[in-house]
């Protein structure tokens, strides 16, 4: 059974897709950092960079958005409709902000529905999901949608559009076209202003997951439950079932997904064969390292390597989907001497990523034997959504050694006595760090006091490893 769970609390919404009890996809959205993808704003241009054919636009969310107005094939923006500082632009969020980078904005609007995506500025072009493979069905859909599309608009038919009637497409197009028409007054508003909020988590989950394959939707919020019932998309003869979870046991625990969701943030992922994956996210890319682990030494080495790599290919695809890993993804499989083995692993990975709703492309092996994969960026990864940078290590995952820290503390103390008017210094830190700082039996601290004529006081404090404070007095 395929089931979508929607766990709504005061500060956080969690959306999970489970198949036969196994967690396949998981999204978190906090009220503080909700996704902006799909939202449309009247923004104010605050900076233009002609050499990049781009502009920074204030859309009222803190960080300025990045808008590329140029043509990728053009060397410069000469002759382009270059915006000016202070201009009002109507733009849609294409990608959420990540780290210090603001949201990516676009003037090519898209309005997604359950069966199709309306493209108001795509000159009546119609794209059809590659997962709809029957040529007769593709022709039927194209003929229907061509007659229904408003003038000057294009569309992309989603996989869920297969088998849908003219009435289904007509009803959805009317809803999406109404959204587009409401935006026409945006140019007359004082920017920055939100014109359309597209990303309500529950409605988005229904839209993205809605298909004949989903058997059941379960929500734990009564208000959201009644709102979804009113859409008419549930509890019919050929429609998925919508249930309200009103039990005292938390929703994810009731369906045995809580422990699975916690494991989705672990760096190591074990394989059944005894091998394991190490998943590391960086600013530039995601790296997945494959290791033989406990599988090493079991029988023929090359067969063990191939078996582990094939299993790793399946698991890597699952983890990309579960953790919402995106952008450039490098998979470092265990070295394979046989070219046919490399091809077999590539085919296994290609088959595995086809199960993903998000566009994922297996580019292939590099000369160094690294598998290149790209996955479309839609929102921050699960790790970036649910973790924050460590204040002690600033997100590096490593801390300065105690020797380095003590050397820094001593130089700072020497500098204070030598270059300032202060003669009394109180050093606060973990008692163990203070003991090393002062030297054996306090010898280093006494030597500095005698040399400088100052006074050093040591005060134990509950500070993190490698952290300290120095208070100066005259």
N, C-alpha and C positions, 0 to 999 in steps of 0.2 A: 504493500500500500504506500502511495505517495501522499504525504501530509505536509501542510504549511501551518506552522504555529506562530501566533502573534502575541507576544508577551508584552503588555503595556503597563508601565508603572509611572509614577509621578515625574521622574527625571529621565527615564530611559525606555526606549522601545527596542525589543529584540525580535527579529524575524528569522525563523529557521525553516529550512526545507529538509525533510527527513524521508528516506526511502527504506521501507521495511525496517524501521527503527534505527537506521544509521544516519547520522547527521551529514548532509551533503553541502549545504550552503548556510551561512550565518551572517546576519548583518545587525550591527548595533547603531542606534542613532540616539544621541543624547539631546536634550532640549537645548543644552549650551552650545553644542557643535553639530547642529543638524546639517544634512546635505543640502546644497543649493543647486545641484544639477537639475536643469530644466526650468528653473526660475527665470523670469524675464524682468529686466529692470530698465528704467530710464536713467542712464548714467551720465556723469559729467566728465569730459576729457580733462585730465589734470597734467598730462605730459605726453608729448609726441616724439618718437625717435625715428626720423626718416630713414636712417641707415639700416634699421631693422624692419621698416615698414610696419611699425607697431605703435600702439598707444596704451597708456595706463589710464584706466577709467574708474572713477569713484562711483560705486554702486551702493554705498551706505552700509557696508558690512565690516568696516575696519580696515582690511587690506584692499588696496586698489586692484582691480582685475586687469588681466593682460588681454588686449584685443589686437589680433593680427589682421590688418586691413589690406595687406599686399597680396601679390601673386607669387607663389613659390617659384615660378619660372622666371620672374622678372629680377633683374640685377638691382634695380632701384625702384623708388616709388614715383619717378618722374611720370607725369601724366595721370597719376592715380588720384582718386578722390580722397586726398589726405585730410583727415579731420584736424581741427584747430583746437587749441586749449580753450576750454569754456563751452565747446559744442555739447549739445545733448544728443546722445545716441541710444537707440532702443536695441538692447543686446540680450542674448540668452547665455546662461552659464552652461558651458560644455563640460568642464571638469572642475572638481572642487579644489580649493586651496590645499597645498601640501607644504608643510614646514614654513619657510619664509616666503614661499611663492604664493601669490594671490590666485584667485580663480581664473580659469581660462574662459574668455568670452567669445561669442560668435554672433554674426549677423544673419547666419543661415539657420533660421528657426526650424524646430521640429516639435511636433505635438504627438507623443506616443499614445496609442490606445491598446486595447487587448489584441486586436486583429491586424492593425496597420498603424503606420506612422505617417502623419500628414506633414508634407514639406512645402510650405507656402511659396518658396522662392526657387523651386527646382524645375520650372518650365515643363510641367506635365509629364515628367519622367516617372516611370513605374519600375521599381525593383521588387523582386520576389525572393523570399528566403530560399537559400540553396537546399534547405532541408525538405522543401516541397519538391520532390523529384519527379512526380508524374507529369508528363508534358501536357496531357489533356486538362488536368486540373490547373496547371499554370496558365494555360490559354483561357480557360473559363474565368479565372480570377481577373486576369488582365482585361478581358473584355468588359466585365462588370464594373471594375474600378475606373476604367477609362471613361465610361459614360457618366459616372457619378462625380468624378473629380471636379472641383471648382476651377474656373479658368485661371491659368498661371500657377497652378499648384501641382506638385508631384506627390508620390507616396511610396512607401516601402511596405510590402505585405509581410507580416510576421508569420512565423511558423504556425501560430495559432489560427491563422486565417484559412488554413486548409479546410475545405468542406463547408465553409460558411456561406450563407445565402446572400442574395442581393440585399434583402432587408437588414441583415446583420451589418453589412458594410455601410449601407445608407444611414442607419441609425448612428453608427460610430462617427462617420464623416460629418454629420450634422453637429454632433457634440464638439468635435475637434475644430471645425470651421468657426463655430461660435466663439471659441477661445481666441482664435486668430483675429476675428473681427473686433473683439473688445479692446485690442491693443492699439487701435488706430488713434485713440485720444492721448496716448502716452507722450507724444511730442509736446503737448501743451502743459504738462505737469512740470513742477520745479524739481530738477534732479538733485540728489539721487532719490528714486522712488521705486518701490516694488510694484510691478504691474500685474504679475501673475505668479502665484506660488503653485508650483507643480508637484513638489515632493512631499506630500503627506505620506509618512512611511507605510501606513496600512493600505491606503489606496494604491500606492506604488507596488506593494507586494502582490496585491490581487491582480493588478495589470500585468506585472512581469511574469508571474507564475501561472496565470489563468490559462488552462488548457485542459483537454480531455484526459491528460495523464494525471492531473492532480485529483485525488479522490476526495480530499477533505481539508477544510480550513478550520482551525480552532483559534478562537480569540478569548482572552480573559477579561476584556473590558466591555461592559454592557452597552455603553454609548456607541462604541465602534461596531459592536455586533449589530445593533439596529440600523446604523448607517449603511452597513454593507448589505443587510437584508433588503433595504429600499432600492438598491441598484438593480434588483431583478436578476442578478447573475448566479444565484445560488438556490439549491434545494429543488430544482426542477428535474424533470425526467432524465435529461442528458447533462445536467449541470452538477458541479461539485457540491458536496454537503458543507454547510456552514454550521458550526457548533459553538455554543457559549460555554466556556470552562468556568464553572462557578464553585468548584471544590476548594477546600482549604489548602490542599496540597498544591504548591506552586506548579505552574503549567509545565515548565521544562522538566521538573522532577517527575511529574505524573507520567510523562512520556519518555523518561530515562535519557534525556538529552543534556542534563546539567553537567554531568562529569565529562561528557564528550565535548561540550563547549569549552570547558576549562583546558582540555588537552590541546585545543586548537591554537593556543598561544605558546606551546612548548617548542623549544628550539630543535630537540631531537624527536624523530619519528621512527619507531621501530617497525621493521618488516617481518613478515611471518618466517622468512628464511633465516632470520638472525642478523641480517644486515640492518642498516639504519640510514636515514637521511638527516643532514644538518641543514636547516633553513635559516639563512641570514638575509635580512633586508637592509639595503644601503640606500643612500640618496639617489645613486645613479642606476642601480639595478638590483635584482634579487638573485642570490646565488644559492643553488641547491647542490650540496655535495653528497655523493653516494659512497657508502663505506660497506665493506664486507662484514665487519663486526664479528658476531659469533658464527657466521657462516664460513669464515676462513678455515681452511684445513679439512673441509668435508668433501672427500672424493676428488675427482678431476677438477683442477683449478679453473680451466677455461669454461667448463660446464657450470661451475659454481658462480663464476663471474657473470655469465650470460643469464643464469636464472635470477641472480640478484638484480641485475640491471633491468630485466623485464619486469620484475616485481616493482622496482623503483620507478619505472616509467608510469605504471598504473597509479602508484601512490603519489607521485609528483603531480600528476594531473588532478587527483582528488584534492591535494593540499592547495594547489593554485586556486581551485574553485572554492574550497572551504574558507581559506584565509583571504580571499579576494586579492591575490598577488597579481600585479599588473605591470605594464611597461616591458622592459627588457628583462628576460629571465634566462639565466645561464644554469644549465644542469651539467655538473661534472660527474659523468658516469665513470665507473671503474674501467680502466683501459682495456680495450678489446683488440686482440691481434688480428682476428678474422673480420674482413670487411663485410661478409655476409651477416655476421653477428651484429655489427653496427646497424645494418639495414633493418634487421629484425627488430631491434630496439626502437629504431625510428618509426617503423610501422606500428609498433605497439603503442607508442606515445601518441601518434597521429590519431589512432582509433580511440584512445582514451580521452583526448581533448574534445572530440566531437560531442561528448555528452554535456559539455559546458554551454550555458546560455550565452556567455560573453565570448565575443570573437577571439579565438586563440589560434595562432599560426605557428606551426613547427617549421622553423627556417631551415634547420639542418645542422650537421656537424661542422665545426671549424677544423682547420689543419691541426690544431692542438687537441682535438678530440672532445671539444666542449659543445654540448647541444645548445643551440640558440632557439629561444621561443619568445614570441611577443603575445601579450594579452592586453586587450583594450582597457584603458584606464577609465573608470566611471566614478569611483569614489575611493577614499583612502582605504588601505588594507585594514584587516581586522586588528592587527597589532597596533597600527597608528591610531585607530579609533579607541582602543581600550587600554592603552598604556601611555605613560607620560615619561619624559626624560628624567633620569635620576639626578637629583640636585648635587650629589657628590661626584658622580663621574660624567655628568652632562650628556648622558646618552651613549657614551662610548662603550660602556660595559666593563671598563677597566679603571682602576684607581692608581694614583702615584704610589710608588713603593715607599715604605717607611723611611728608608735612607734618604730618598729624594726629598720627602716632606720635612724631615729633621734638618737637612742641609738648608732648605729654604727658610725654615723658622730661625735657625741660627744666624743666617745672613741678615734677615730682617731685624733681629734683635741688635746685632752689631751696628747696623746702619742707623737705627733709632738713637743709640747712645752716641754715635760718632757725628751724626749730621743734624740732630735736633736739640731742642732745649730741654727735652724730657730726661729725667734721671731715675724714674721709677717705672718699672714695666711689669704688668700682671699678665701672665700667659695662661690661657684657659684651653683645656683640651682633655681628651681621654687620659686617665692616669697613666696608662701604659705608654702613650705617646710622650707624655711629659717626662717620664723616667728616662727615655732614650734621649730626649732633647737636653736634659740636664747633665747627661753623662754619668759614668759610673760613680756612684756615691755623690752625685751632684758636682763633680769636679769641673765640668765644662762651664756650668753656670757661675761657679765661684771664681774661676779664672777671668771670665768676662766682667764680673762685678769689680774685681781688683784692678783690672786694666782700665775700665771706663769710669770707675767711681760711682756707678749706678747700683740700683737694687732690682733684683729679679724675684718676683713672687710667682709660685706655681699653684694653680687652682684647678682641681679636677672638675670636669663638666661633661654632661651627656651630649657630646657632639659626635657626628659620624666619623668613620675612619678617615684619617688624613685631614680632618677639619680642625681649625684652631682659631682662637681670637686673642688679640693683643691689645690691652688697655694701657694707655700712656698717661703718666702724671708727672708734673714738674717736681 
